[in-house]
Amino acid sequence: MAVHQLPANQSTVRVGVIDAAHRPVLAVADGDEVVMQTWSHWGGQVIPGMGMAELLTLREQAPSGPHSITGPIEVAGAAPGDVLQVDVLDLVPGEWGFNLALPSPLGRGVLAEEFPHGSLRHFRLDREALTTELLAGIPLPLTPFLGIMGVAPPDDGPHSSVPPGPFGGNLDLRDLVVGSSLFLPVFRPGAGFYAGDGHAAQGDGEVNQTAIETSMDRAHLRFVLHAAADVPAVLRMPWAQTATHLVALGLDEDLDVAVRNAVEALVRQLTERFSIAGDDAYALASLAADVEVTQAVNRVKGAHARLAWSHLGLDGPPVLTAAN
């Protein structure tokens, strides 16, 4: 096992575009770790004190999307049909962040029409106490995670970084903190992993359009490759796990369909991985799982169904094998 360093610079970062044709900036082996850096939106050019007019100028320069994406990383031996497990070992956000609701007609927040002028707020992040402040005198806890982690998509050509998909990408799943793992299906040789869109804090839904957007001075990740033959088909889609919970994901432009997809993904895992009868699995999802909106603002919306391992009689996540 090797530990690689991947800085964020003009050679390793692209803004707003995901493309399977992008050449890898780093090659790693199964089991290797990478300590990478990410920039905040628009190549890290949003600075404290910047106003809306200056930000809109940056936006015009990157029409495909705002996200600064570090990568791709080639995982040696990864082949279509495999599953890439990404373990989040450590995250250190930058010193500053911002929250943005774009003005009309650009805003995509849930209440965009009620706040047509938009807003831009800057935050100084206390990285020792893991707090910042929005309302005077009231600490706002920081729970850093990477809003974007994904692999090269199955379709050719450039893709906007904004909508997530079966390849992962802009999932904005706030469960992906230190100690969590994200599982992604591989569509291209080498997987082509990338990450970005650092978040210092975000509620489920990301309802005004953004989180506290920030850089990641340190994102320490481990890559574990699961061969297609060892992974049941039900796991060849984006999903996540933490020390305490299984997290099934659903995506669709229609939020109702995204919720259905998340619940269906959870029930399928319960029946196929853990041999629970279908009607019992469906009942367990209703009695014990939390079904929540991951994000409602990225064109393709996200939902997730979170179930504690304890409801399966487990102390933590089981080892991923062909059986489970």
C-alpha contacts under 8 A as a table, 3 or more apart, distances in Angstrom:
res1	aa1	res2	aa2	distance
1	M	29	A	7.76
1	M	31	G	5.79
1	M	32	D	4.93
1	M	33	E	7.38
2	A	31	G	7.90
2	A	32	D	5.02
2	A	33	E	6.22
3	V	32	D	6.00
3	V	33	E	4.63
3	V	34	V	5.52
3	V	35	V	7.19
4	H	28	V	7.82
4	H	32	D	7.67
4	H	33	E	6.17
4	H	34	V	4.62
4	H	35	V	6.11
5	Q	34	V	5.78
5	Q	35	V	4.95
5	Q	36	M	5.90
6	L	12	T	7.96
6	L	26	L	7.51
6	L	34	V	6.83
6	L	35	V	6.09
6	L	36	M	4.43
6	L	37	Q	6.45
7	P	12	T	7.36
7	P	36	M	5.62
7	P	37	Q	5.10
7	P	38	T	7.66
8	A	11	S	7.89
8	A	12	T	5.81
8	A	13	V	6.10
8	A	36	M	7.28
8	A	37	Q	5.10
8	A	38	T	5.55
8	A	39	W	6.63
8	A	70	T	6.39
9	N	12	T	5.40
9	N	13	V	5.97
10	Q	13	V	5.70
10	Q	14	R	7.74
11	S	25	V	7.77
12	T	25	V	6.02
12	T	70	T	5.56
12	T	71	G	5.75
12	T	72	P	7.96
13	V	38	T	7.96
13	V	43	G	7.75
13	V	68	S	6.22
13	V	69	I	5.29
13	V	70	T	4.50
13	V	71	G	6.41
14	R	17	V	6.62
14	R	43	G	7.78
14	R	68	S	5.76
14	R	69	I	5.35
14	R	70	T	6.76
15	V	41	H	7.87
15	V	42	W	6.20
15	V	43	G	6.36
15	V	62	A	6.96
15	V	65	G	6.96
15	V	66	P	6.31
15	V	67	H	5.49
15	V	68	S	4.50
15	V	69	I	6.12
16	G	42	W	7.93
16	G	62	A	6.50
16	G	63	P	7.54
16	G	64	S	5.05
16	G	65	G	3.87
16	G	66	P	5.17
16	G	67	H	5.02
16	G	68	S	6.46
16	G	69	I	7.46
16	G	160	S	5.84
16	G	161	S	4.95
16	G	162	V	7.48
17	V	64	S	6.26
17	V	65	G	6.89
17	V	158	P	6.09
17	V	159	H	5.58
17	V	160	S	5.01
17	V	161	S	5.23
18	I	22	H	7.97
18	I	152	A	7.37
18	I	153	P	7.95
18	I	158	P	5.70
18	I	159	H	5.02
18	I	160	S	6.29
18	I	161	S	5.90
19	D	22	H	5.65
19	D	152	A	6.63
19	D	153	P	7.24
19	D	156	D	7.10
19	D	157	G	5.76
19	D	158	P	4.57
19	D	159	H	6.05
20	A	152	A	4.79
20	A	153	P	6.08
20	A	154	P	7.60
20	A	155	D	7.71
20	A	156	D	6.42
20	A	157	G	7.07
20	A	158	P	7.70
20	A	188	R	7.64
20	A	192	G	7.23
21	A	156	D	7.51
21	A	157	G	7.32
22	H	72	P	7.14
23	R	72	P	7.03
24	P	27	A	6.97
24	P	71	G	6.55
24	P	72	P	4.81
24	P	73	I	5.28
24	P	74	E	5.76
24	P	192	G	6.83
25	V	71	G	5.86
25	V	72	P	5.89
25	V	73	I	6.01
25	V	74	E	7.84
26	L	71	G	7.44
26	L	72	P	7.16
26	L	73	I	4.98
26	L	74	E	6.19
27	A	73	I	5.76
27	A	74	E	4.57
27	A	75	V	5.99
27	A	76	A	6.83
28	V	32	D	6.13
28	V	33	E	7.99
28	V	73	I	7.27
28	V	74	E	6.18
28	V	75	V	5.09
28	V	76	A	6.09
29	A	32	D	5.46
29	A	75	V	5.56
29	A	76	A	5.14
29	A	77	G	7.78
29	A	223	F	8.00
30	D	75	V	6.54
30	D	76	A	6.76
30	D	77	G	7.80
30	D	223	F	6.11
30	D	224	V	5.38
30	D	225	L	5.67
31	G	222	R	6.47
31	G	223	F	5.31
31	G	224	V	4.98
31	G	225	L	7.43
32	D	222	R	5.88
32	D	223	F	5.82
32	D	224	V	7.64
33	E	220	H	7.02
33	E	221	L	5.54
33	E	222	R	4.19
33	E	223	F	6.25
34	V	219	A	7.88
34	V	220	H	5.71
34	V	221	L	5.33
34	V	222	R	6.36
35	V	218	R	6.25
35	V	219	A	5.52
35	V	220	H	4.28
35	V	221	L	6.40
36	M	70	T	7.95
36	M	217	D	7.77
36	M	218	R	5.84
36	M	219	A	5.15
36	M	220	H	6.34
36	M	221	L	7.92
37	Q	70	T	7.39
37	Q	215	S	7.61
37	Q	216	M	5.49
37	Q	217	D	5.19
37	Q	218	R	5.33
37	Q	219	A	6.07
38	T	68	S	7.06
38	T	69	I	6.92
38	T	70	T	5.98
38	T	195	A	7.44
38	T	196	G	5.50
38	T	197	D	7.58
38	T	198	G	7.12
38	T	215	S	5.37
38	T	216	M	4.99
38	T	217	D	6.73
38	T	218	R	7.87
38	T	219	A	7.85
39	W	43	G	6.00
39	W	44	G	4.97
39	W	68	S	5.75
39	W	69	I	7.61
39	W	196	G	7.09
39	W	197	D	7.67
39	W	198	G	7.74
39	W	214	T	7.24
39	W	215	S	4.48
39	W	216	M	6.59
40	S	43	G	6.32
40	S	44	G	4.48
40	S	45	Q	7.58
40	S	46	V	7.45
40	S	67	H	7.11
40	S	68	S	6.12
40	S	196	G	7.72
40	S	197	D	6.35
40	S	198	G	6.67
40	S	213	E	6.43
40	S	214	T	4.87
40	S	215	S	4.41
40	S	216	M	7.83
41	H	44	G	5.40
41	H	45	Q	7.03
41	H	46	V	6.81
41	H	66	P	5.17
41	H	67	H	4.91
41	H	68	S	5.48
41	H	197	D	7.05
41	H	213	E	7.36
41	H	214	T	7.65
42	W	45	Q	5.76
42	W	46	V	7.10
42	W	58	L	6.61
42	W	59	R	7.31
42	W	62	A	7.21
42	W	66	P	5.10
42	W	67	H	6.20
42	W	68	S	6.06
43	G	67	H	7.71
43	G	68	S	5.45
44	G	47	I	7.69
44	G	68	S	7.45
44	G	215	S	7.40
45	Q	58	L	7.89
46	V	50	M	6.67
46	V	55	L	6.94
47	I	50	M	5.68
48	P	96	W	7.18
48	P	97	G	7.95
48	P	122	H	5.88
48	P	123	F	7.79
49	G	122	H	6.93
50	M	54	E	6.52
50	M	55	L	7.05
51	G	54	E	5.59
51	G	55	L	6.41
51	G	120	L	7.11
52	M	55	L	5.03
52	M	56	L	6.12
52	M	119	S	7.44
52	M	120	L	6.41
53	A	56	L	5.23
53	A	57	T	6.48
54	E	57	T	5.17
54	E	58	L	6.63
55	L	58	L	5.07
55	L	59	R	6.32
56	L	59	R	4.87
56	L	60	E	6.35
57	T	60	E	5.26
57	T	61	Q	6.79
58	L	61	Q	5.31
58	L	62	A	6.93
59	R	62	A	5.41
59	R	63	P	6.51
59	R	65	G	7.90
59	R	66	P	6.80
60	E	63	P	5.80
62	A	65	G	5.97
62	A	66	P	6.45
63	P	66	P	7.82
64	S	159	H	7.81
64	S	160	S	4.96
64	S	161	S	6.95
64	S	162	V	7.85
65	G	160	S	5.86
65	G	161	S	5.58
65	G	162	V	5.87
66	P	161	S	7.65
66	P	162	V	7.90
67	H	161	S	6.45
67	H	162	V	7.69
67	H	196	G	6.83
67	H	197	D	5.77
68	S	196	G	5.89
68	S	197	D	6.59
69	I	148	I	8.00
69	I	194	Y	6.42
69	I	195	A	5.54
69	I	196	G	4.67
69	I	197	D	7.25
70	T	194	Y	5.62
70	T	195	A	5.51
70	T	196	G	6.09
71	G	192	G	7.62
71	G	193	F	6.54
71	G	194	Y	4.52
71	G	195	A	6.82
72	P	151	V	7.95
72	P	152	A	7.99
72	P	192	G	4.89
72	P	193	F	5.00
72	P	194	Y	4.73
73	I	190	G	7.89
73	I	191	A	7.64
73	I	192	G	5.14
73	I	193	F	4.88
73	I	194	Y	6.30
74	E	190	G	4.66
74	E	191	A	6.05
74	E	192	G	5.10
74	E	193	F	6.69
75	V	78	A	5.78
75	V	190	G	4.80
75	V	191	A	6.08
75	V	192	G	7.20
75	V	193	F	7.87
75	V	223	F	7.86
76	A	190	G	5.59
77	G	189	P	7.36
77	G	190	G	6.23
78	A	82	D	6.52
78	A	84	L	7.95
78	A	186	V	7.15
78	A	188	R	7.81
78	A	189	P	5.59
78	A	190	G	4.66
78	A	191	A	5.73
78	A	225	L	6.89
78	A	227	A	7.88
79	A	82	D	5.72
79	A	186	V	6.43
79	A	187	F	7.12
79	A	188	R	6.21
79	A	189	P	4.63
79	A	190	G	6.36
79	A	191	A	6.99
79	A	227	A	7.99
80	P	185	P	7.76
80	P	186	V	4.97
80	P	187	F	4.43
80	P	188	R	5.33
80	P	189	P	6.20
80	P	191	A	7.82
80	P	228	A	7.99
81	G	185	P	6.49
81	G	186	V	5.64
81	G	187	F	6.52
81	G	227	A	7.51
81	G	228	A	5.07
81	G	236	R	7.31
82	D	185	P	6.09
82	D	186	V	5.30
82	D	225	L	7.14
82	D	226	H	5.73
82	D	227	A	4.71
82	D	228	A	4.23
82	D	229	A	7.95
82	D	231	V	7.62
82	D	236	R	7.62
83	V	183	F	6.47
83	V	184	L	5.54
83	V	185	P	4.53
83	V	186	V	5.61
83	V	225	L	6.12
83	V	226	H	5.10
83	V	227	A	6.58
83	V	228	A	6.78
83	V	231	V	7.41
83	V	235	L	7.85
83	V	236	R	6.30
84	L	183	F	5.64
84	L	184	L	5.18
84	L	185	P	6.29
84	L	186	V	6.60
84	L	191	A	7.68
84	L	223	F	6.83
84	L	224	V	5.97
84	L	225	L	4.85
84	L	226	H	6.24
85	Q	181	S	6.51
85	Q	182	L	5.78
85	Q	183	F	4.55
85	Q	184	L	6.54
85	Q	222	R	8.00
85	Q	223	F	5.81
85	Q	224	V	4.96
85	Q	225	L	6.14
85	Q	226	H	7.43
86	V	181	S	5.39
86	V	182	L	5.18
86	V	183	F	6.35
86	V	221	L	6.43
86	V	222	R	5.66
86	V	223	F	4.96
86	V	224	V	6.52
87	D	179	G	7.05
87	D	180	S	6.08
87	D	181	S	4.37
87	D	182	L	6.65
87	D	221	L	5.52
87	D	222	R	4.98
87	D	223	F	6.56
87	D	224	V	7.93
88	V	91	L	7.69
88	V	176	L	7.35
88	V	177	V	6.76
88	V	178	V	5.06
88	V	179	G	5.64
88	V	180	S	5.62
88	V	181	S	6.05
88	V	219	A	7.70
88	V	220	H	6.36
88	V	221	L	4.89
88	V	222	R	6.74
89	L	178	V	5.40
89	L	179	G	5.93
89	L	180	S	7.96
89	L	219	A	7.75
89	L	220	H	5.30
89	L	221	L	5.55
89	L	222	R	7.12
90	D	178	V	5.48
90	D	179	G	7.94
90	D	218	R	7.25
90	D	219	A	5.82
90	D	220	H	4.91
90	D	221	L	7.23
91	L	144	P	6.68
91	L	145	F	7.06
91	L	177	V	7.83
91	L	178	V	6.59
91	L	216	M	6.92
91	L	217	D	7.83
91	L	218	R	5.53
91	L	219	A	4.65
91	L	220	H	6.38
92	V	127	R	7.53
92	V	144	P	7.51
92	V	216	M	5.76
92	V	217	D	5.58
92	V	218	R	4.94
92	V	219	A	6.55
93	P	127	R	7.24
93	P	144	P	6.72
93	P	198	G	7.33
93	P	199	H	7.86
93	P	200	A	6.58
93	P	214	T	6.63
93	P	215	S	5.78
93	P	216	M	4.29
93	P	217	D	5.55
93	P	218	R	6.96
94	G	97	G	7.44
94	G	125	L	7.46
94	G	127	R	8.00
94	G	214	T	6.16
94	G	215	S	5.08
94	G	216	M	5.49
94	G	217	D	5.52
95	E	124	R	6.05
95	E	125	L	5.15
95	E	126	D	7.18
95	E	127	R	7.12
96	W	122	H	7.27
96	W	123	F	5.66
96	W	124	R	4.72
96	W	125	L	5.52
96	W	214	T	6.40
96	W	215	S	7.98
97	G	122	H	5.85
97	G	123	F	5.08
97	G	124	R	6.54
97	G	125	L	7.04
97	G	200	A	7.42
97	G	212	I	5.56
97	G	213	E	5.20
97	G	214	T	4.50
97	G	215	S	7.63
98	F	120	L	6.96
98	F	121	R	5.40
98	F	122	H	4.31
98	F	123	F	5.68
98	F	211	A	7.82
98	F	212	I	5.12
98	F	213	E	5.26
98	F	214	T	6.84
99	N	119	S	7.88
99	N	120	L	5.78
99	N	121	R	5.21
99	N	122	H	6.60
99	N	210	T	5.86
99	N	211	A	5.84
99	N	212	I	4.95
99	N	213	E	6.20
100	L	118	G	7.50
100	L	119	S	5.77
100	L	120	L	4.65
100	L	121	R	6.62
100	L	208	N	7.69
100	L	209	Q	6.86
100	L	210	T	5.81
100	L	211	A	7.89
101	A	107	G	6.23
101	A	108	R	7.88
101	A	109	G	6.88
101	A	112	A	7.88
101	A	118	G	4.88
101	A	119	S	5.11
101	A	120	L	6.52
101	A	208	N	5.77
101	A	209	Q	5.67
101	A	210	T	6.86
102	L	106	L	5.70
102	L	107	G	4.44
102	L	108	R	7.48
102	L	117	H	7.54
102	L	118	G	4.77
102	L	119	S	6.59
102	L	209	Q	7.79
103	P	106	L	5.67
103	P	107	G	5.36
103	P	112	A	7.76
103	P	115	F	7.43
103	P	116	P	5.14
103	P	117	H	4.58
103	P	118	G	3.95
103	P	119	S	7.29
104	S	107	G	5.42
104	S	112	A	7.14
104	S	113	E	7.15
104	S	115	F	7.94
104	S	116	P	4.72
104	S	117	H	6.40
104	S	118	G	7.11
105	P	116	P	7.51
107	G	112	A	5.51
107	G	116	P	7.75
107	G	118	G	7.31
107	G	209	Q	7.36
108	R	112	A	6.07
108	R	208	N	7.55
108	R	209	Q	5.92
108	R	297	V	5.62
108	R	298	N	7.77
109	G	112	A	4.84
109	G	207	V	5.52
109	G	208	N	4.27
109	G	209	Q	4.53
109	G	296	A	7.74
109	G	297	V	5.84
110	V	207	V	5.47
110	V	208	N	6.17
110	V	209	Q	7.63
110	V	296	A	7.14
110	V	297	V	7.11
111	L	114	E	5.42
111	L	115	F	6.77
111	L	207	V	7.85
111	L	208	N	7.04
112	A	115	F	5.32
112	A	116	P	6.18
112	A	118	G	7.83
112	A	208	N	7.39
113	E	116	P	5.51
115	F	118	G	5.75
123	F	132	T	6.74
123	F	133	E	7.21
123	F	134	L	7.77
123	F	212	I	7.79
124	R	132	T	6.38
125	L	130	L	7.20
125	L	131	T	6.36
125	L	132	T	5.17
126	D	129	A	5.64
126	D	130	L	5.40
126	D	131	T	5.37
126	D	132	T	6.00
127	R	130	L	4.84
127	R	131	T	7.10
130	L	141	P	6.06
130	L	142	L	5.02
130	L	143	T	7.50
131	T	139	P	5.93
131	T	140	L	5.34
131	T	141	P	4.45
131	T	142	L	5.10
132	T	139	P	5.83
132	T	140	L	5.14
132	T	141	P	6.55
132	T	142	L	7.00
133	E	136	A	6.58
133	E	137	G	7.20
133	E	138	I	6.24
133	E	139	P	5.12
133	E	140	L	5.26
134	L	138	I	7.36
134	L	139	P	7.65
134	L	140	L	6.83
135	L	138	I	5.69
135	L	139	P	7.87
141	P	201	A	7.24
142	L	200	A	5.39
142	L	201	A	5.00
143	T	174	R	7.97
143	T	177	V	6.96
143	T	199	H	7.92
143	T	200	A	5.71
143	T	201	A	5.22
143	T	202	Q	7.69
144	P	177	V	6.22
144	P	198	G	7.28
144	P	199	H	5.47
144	P	200	A	4.25
144	P	201	A	6.02
145	F	174	R	6.45
145	F	175	D	7.84
145	F	176	L	5.69
145	F	177	V	4.93
145	F	178	V	7.53
145	F	198	G	6.08
145	F	199	H	5.43
145	F	200	A	6.69
145	F	201	A	7.98
146	L	149	M	6.69
146	L	172	D	7.44
146	L	176	L	7.06
146	L	177	V	7.84
146	L	195	A	6.98
146	L	196	G	6.03
146	L	197	D	5.80
146	L	198	G	4.55
146	L	199	H	5.96
147	G	169	G	7.92
147	G	170	N	5.77
147	G	171	L	6.02
147	G	172	D	4.22
147	G	173	L	6.57
147	G	174	R	7.60
147	G	195	A	7.98
147	G	196	G	6.58
147	G	197	D	4.89
147	G	198	G	5.70
147	G	199	H	6.22
148	I	168	G	7.58
148	I	169	G	4.85
148	I	170	N	4.37
148	I	171	L	6.05
148	I	172	D	6.60
148	I	194	Y	7.79
148	I	195	A	5.17
148	I	196	G	5.07
148	I	197	D	5.42
148	I	198	G	7.55
149	M	168	G	6.27
149	M	169	G	5.06
149	M	170	N	6.87
149	M	171	L	7.52
149	M	193	F	7.29
149	M	194	Y	5.88
149	M	195	A	4.44
149	M	196	G	6.79
150	G	167	F	5.66
150	G	168	G	4.45
150	G	169	G	4.25
150	G	170	N	7.73
150	G	184	L	7.05
150	G	193	F	5.61
150	G	194	Y	5.65
150	G	195	A	6.57
151	V	167	F	5.45
151	V	168	G	6.71
151	V	169	G	7.20
151	V	184	L	7.17
151	V	185	P	7.89
151	V	186	V	6.80
151	V	187	F	7.73
151	V	191	A	5.63
151	V	192	G	5.07
151	V	193	F	4.31
151	V	194	Y	6.28
152	A	167	F	6.69
152	A	186	V	7.72
152	A	187	F	6.74
152	A	188	R	6.41
152	A	191	A	6.15
152	A	192	G	4.94
152	A	193	F	6.56
153	P	156	D	7.59
153	P	166	P	7.75
153	P	167	F	5.40
153	P	187	F	6.40
153	P	188	R	7.56
154	P	167	F	7.69
154	P	187	F	5.32
154	P	188	R	6.90
160	S	163	P	6.86
161	S	164	P	7.57
161	S	169	G	7.15
161	S	170	N	6.76
162	V	170	N	6.13
162	V	298	N	5.79
162	V	299	R	7.53
163	P	169	G	7.53
163	P	170	N	6.16
163	P	298	N	5.24
163	P	299	R	5.77
163	P	300	V	5.23
163	P	301	K	7.94
164	P	167	F	7.40
164	P	168	G	5.68
164	P	169	G	4.91
164	P	170	N	4.68
164	P	171	L	5.62
164	P	251	L	7.68
164	P	298	N	7.51
164	P	300	V	6.33
165	G	168	G	5.32
165	G	169	G	6.60
165	G	251	L	7.00
165	G	300	V	7.71
166	P	185	P	7.60
166	P	237	M	6.17
166	P	238	P	6.41
167	F	184	L	6.46
167	F	185	P	6.55
167	F	186	V	7.55
167	F	187	F	7.77
167	F	237	M	7.75
167	F	238	P	7.07
168	G	171	L	6.17
168	G	184	L	6.58
168	G	238	P	6.02
169	G	195	A	7.79
170	N	197	D	7.81
170	N	298	N	7.86
171	L	294	T	7.57
171	L	295	Q	7.68
171	L	302	G	7.10
172	D	294	T	6.57
172	D	295	Q	6.46
173	L	176	L	6.08
173	L	204	D	7.72
173	L	294	T	5.70
173	L	295	Q	7.70
174	R	177	V	6.84
174	R	202	Q	6.69
174	R	203	G	7.37
174	R	204	D	6.99
174	R	294	T	7.67
175	D	180	S	7.20
175	D	242	T	7.50
176	L	179	G	7.89
176	L	180	S	5.40
176	L	181	S	6.87
176	L	182	L	7.23
176	L	240	A	7.65
176	L	242	T	7.87
177	V	180	S	5.77
179	G	242	T	6.36
179	G	243	A	6.85
180	S	240	A	7.25
180	S	241	Q	5.77
180	S	242	T	4.38
180	S	243	A	6.86
181	S	240	A	5.58
181	S	241	Q	5.38
181	S	242	T	6.43
182	L	238	P	7.17
182	L	239	W	6.02
182	L	240	A	4.44
182	L	241	Q	6.71
183	F	235	L	7.95
183	F	237	M	7.42
183	F	238	P	5.49
183	F	239	W	5.38
183	F	240	A	5.88
184	L	236	R	6.93
184	L	237	M	6.01
184	L	238	P	4.81
184	L	239	W	7.10
185	P	235	L	8.00
185	P	236	R	4.95
185	P	237	M	5.45
185	P	238	P	6.67
186	V	189	P	7.71
186	V	191	A	5.33
187	F	191	A	6.62
188	R	191	A	5.28
188	R	192	G	7.18
189	P	192	G	7.74
197	D	213	E	6.84
197	D	214	T	7.23
197	D	215	S	7.40
198	G	213	E	5.98
198	G	214	T	5.17
198	G	215	S	5.37
198	G	216	M	5.85
199	H	202	Q	6.88
199	H	211	A	6.08
199	H	212	I	5.52
199	H	213	E	4.93
199	H	214	T	5.65
199	H	215	S	7.73
200	A	211	A	7.40
200	A	212	I	5.36
200	A	213	E	6.53
200	A	214	T	6.40
201	A	211	A	6.02
201	A	212	I	5.40
202	Q	206	E	6.18
202	Q	210	T	7.96
202	Q	211	A	4.80
202	Q	212	I	6.62
203	G	206	E	5.71
203	G	207	V	8.00
203	G	211	A	7.66
204	D	207	V	7.91
204	D	292	E	7.06
204	D	293	V	5.88
204	D	294	T	5.17
204	D	295	Q	6.37
205	G	293	V	5.10
205	G	294	T	4.98
205	G	295	Q	3.84
205	G	296	A	5.41
205	G	297	V	7.76
206	E	209	Q	5.81
206	E	210	T	5.76
206	E	211	A	6.04
206	E	294	T	7.53
206	E	295	Q	5.31
206	E	296	A	6.77
206	E	297	V	7.10
207	V	210	T	7.33
207	V	295	Q	7.09
207	V	296	A	6.43
207	V	297	V	6.82
208	N	297	V	7.95
209	Q	297	V	5.66
210	T	213	E	6.95
216	M	219	A	6.16
226	H	230	D	6.52
226	H	231	V	6.71
227	A	230	D	5.40
227	A	231	V	6.64
228	A	231	V	5.36
228	A	232	P	7.76
229	A	232	P	7.72
229	A	322	A	7.29
230	D	321	T	5.97
230	D	322	A	4.24
231	V	235	L	6.63
231	V	236	R	7.52
231	V	320	L	7.71
231	V	321	T	6.46
231	V	322	A	5.00
231	V	323	A	7.98
231	V	324	N	7.79
232	P	235	L	5.80
232	P	236	R	7.28
232	P	322	A	6.18
232	P	323	A	7.66
232	P	324	N	7.41
233	A	236	R	5.33
234	V	237	M	7.17
234	V	265	A	7.61
234	V	268	R	6.77
234	V	269	Q	6.48
234	V	272	E	7.42
235	L	238	P	7.61
235	L	239	W	7.51
235	L	269	Q	7.66
238	P	248	A	7.84
238	P	249	L	6.58
239	W	247	V	6.07
239	W	248	A	5.10
239	W	249	L	5.58
240	A	246	L	6.41
240	A	247	V	5.01
240	A	248	A	6.56
240	A	249	L	7.88
241	Q	244	T	7.76
241	Q	245	H	5.80
241	Q	246	L	4.67
241	Q	247	V	5.56
241	Q	317	P	7.07
242	T	245	H	5.17
242	T	246	L	6.57
242	T	247	V	7.87
242	T	317	P	7.35
243	A	316	G	5.39
243	A	317	P	6.37
244	T	308	A	5.64
244	T	309	W	5.80
244	T	310	S	7.65
244	T	315	D	7.59
244	T	316	G	5.75
244	T	317	P	7.42
245	H	306	R	6.23
245	H	307	L	5.33
245	H	308	A	4.20
245	H	309	W	5.30
245	H	316	G	7.59
245	H	317	P	7.59
246	L	306	R	5.72
246	L	307	L	5.27
246	L	308	A	6.26
246	L	309	W	6.51
246	L	317	P	7.53
247	V	266	L	7.70
247	V	304	H	6.40
247	V	305	A	5.65
247	V	306	R	4.50
247	V	307	L	6.53
248	A	262	A	5.59
248	A	263	V	7.38
248	A	265	A	5.84
248	A	266	L	5.27
248	A	304	H	5.47
248	A	305	A	5.15
248	A	306	R	6.50
249	L	261	N	7.22
249	L	262	A	4.65
249	L	265	A	6.90
249	L	266	L	7.99
249	L	302	G	7.21
249	L	303	A	5.94
249	L	304	H	4.45
249	L	305	A	6.54
250	G	257	V	7.93
250	G	258	A	4.64
250	G	259	V	6.11
250	G	260	R	7.22
250	G	261	N	4.53
250	G	262	A	3.93
250	G	263	V	7.66
250	G	265	A	7.36
250	G	302	G	5.71
250	G	303	A	5.15
250	G	304	H	6.02
251	L	255	L	7.81
251	L	257	V	7.52
251	L	258	A	4.50
251	L	259	V	7.77
251	L	261	N	6.80
251	L	262	A	7.57
251	L	300	V	6.38
251	L	301	K	5.66
251	L	302	G	4.63
251	L	303	A	6.51
252	D	255	L	6.33
252	D	257	V	6.01
252	D	258	A	4.80
252	D	300	V	5.11
252	D	301	K	5.41
252	D	302	G	6.69
253	E	257	V	7.80
253	E	258	A	7.49
253	E	299	R	5.97
253	E	300	V	4.23
253	E	301	K	5.38
254	D	257	V	5.34
254	D	258	A	6.35
254	D	300	V	7.53
254	D	301	K	6.81
255	L	258	A	4.85
255	L	259	V	6.19
255	L	296	A	7.45
255	L	301	K	5.79
255	L	302	G	6.97
255	L	303	A	7.44
256	D	259	V	5.20
256	D	260	R	6.32
257	V	260	R	4.95
257	V	261	N	6.06
258	A	261	N	5.02
258	A	262	A	6.23
258	A	301	K	6.67
258	A	302	G	5.80
258	A	303	A	5.57
259	V	262	A	5.16
259	V	263	V	6.27
259	V	291	V	7.41
259	V	292	E	7.92
259	V	293	V	7.72
259	V	302	G	7.61
259	V	303	A	5.24
259	V	304	H	7.06
260	R	263	V	5.23
260	R	264	E	5.99
261	N	264	E	5.06
261	N	265	A	5.99
262	A	265	A	5.09
262	A	266	L	6.26
262	A	291	V	7.89
262	A	303	A	6.07
262	A	304	H	5.32
262	A	305	A	5.73
263	V	266	L	5.12
263	V	267	V	6.17
263	V	285	A	7.35
263	V	291	V	7.50
263	V	304	H	7.63
263	V	305	A	6.02
264	E	267	V	5.11
264	E	268	R	6.02
265	A	268	R	5.16
265	A	269	Q	6.27
266	L	269	Q	5.18
266	L	270	L	6.30
266	L	285	A	7.48
266	L	305	A	6.60
267	V	270	L	5.03
267	V	271	T	6.20
267	V	278	G	7.30
267	V	281	A	5.56
267	V	282	Y	5.94
267	V	285	A	6.99
268	R	271	T	5.17
268	R	272	E	5.79
268	R	273	R	7.83
269	Q	272	E	5.29
269	Q	273	R	5.21
269	Q	274	F	7.03
270	L	273	R	5.70
270	L	274	F	5.15
270	L	275	S	6.58
270	L	276	I	5.75
270	L	281	A	5.90
271	T	274	F	5.71
271	T	275	S	4.76
271	T	276	I	4.60
271	T	277	A	5.93
271	T	278	G	5.92
271	T	281	A	6.50
272	E	275	S	5.55
272	E	276	I	7.54
272	E	324	N	7.81
273	R	323	A	6.87
273	R	324	N	4.54
274	F	324	N	6.82
276	I	280	D	6.50
276	I	281	A	5.89
277	A	280	D	5.27
277	A	281	A	6.05
278	G	281	A	5.05
278	G	282	Y	6.18
279	D	282	Y	5.06
279	D	283	A	6.13
280	D	283	A	5.04
280	D	284	L	6.03
281	A	284	L	5.04
281	A	285	A	6.19
282	Y	285	A	5.16
282	Y	286	S	6.46
283	A	286	S	5.07
283	A	287	L	6.09
284	L	287	L	5.00
284	L	288	A	5.66
284	L	289	A	7.10
285	A	288	A	5.63
285	A	289	A	4.85
285	A	290	D	7.95
285	A	307	L	7.51
286	S	289	A	6.14
288	A	307	L	6.56
288	A	308	A	7.88
288	A	311	H	7.50
289	A	305	A	6.14
289	A	306	R	5.32
289	A	307	L	4.56
289	A	308	A	7.45
290	D	305	A	5.55
290	D	306	R	5.11
290	D	307	L	6.64
291	V	303	A	7.12
291	V	304	H	5.68
291	V	305	A	4.30
291	V	306	R	6.38
292	E	303	A	5.67
292	E	304	H	5.50
292	E	305	A	6.47
293	V	296	A	6.89
293	V	302	G	6.14
293	V	303	A	4.37
293	V	304	H	6.41
294	T	301	K	7.64
294	T	302	G	4.94
294	T	303	A	4.71
294	T	304	H	6.09
295	Q	298	N	7.04
295	Q	301	K	5.86
295	Q	302	G	5.24
295	Q	303	A	7.01
296	A	299	R	7.63
296	A	300	V	7.87
296	A	301	K	4.99
296	A	302	G	6.56
297	V	300	V	7.67
297	V	301	K	6.54
298	N	301	K	5.93
307	L	311	H	7.31
308	A	311	H	5.67
308	A	312	L	7.60
309	W	312	L	5.34
309	W	313	G	6.69
309	W	314	L	5.17
309	W	315	D	6.36
309	W	316	G	5.74
309	W	317	P	6.70
310	S	313	G	4.89
310	S	314	L	4.96
310	S	315	D	5.97
310	S	316	G	7.51
311	H	314	L	7.26
314	L	317	P	7.22
314	L	318	P	7.71
318	P	324	N	7.81
319	V	324	N	7.71
320	L	323	A	7.87
320	L	324	N	5.81
321	T	324	N	5.24
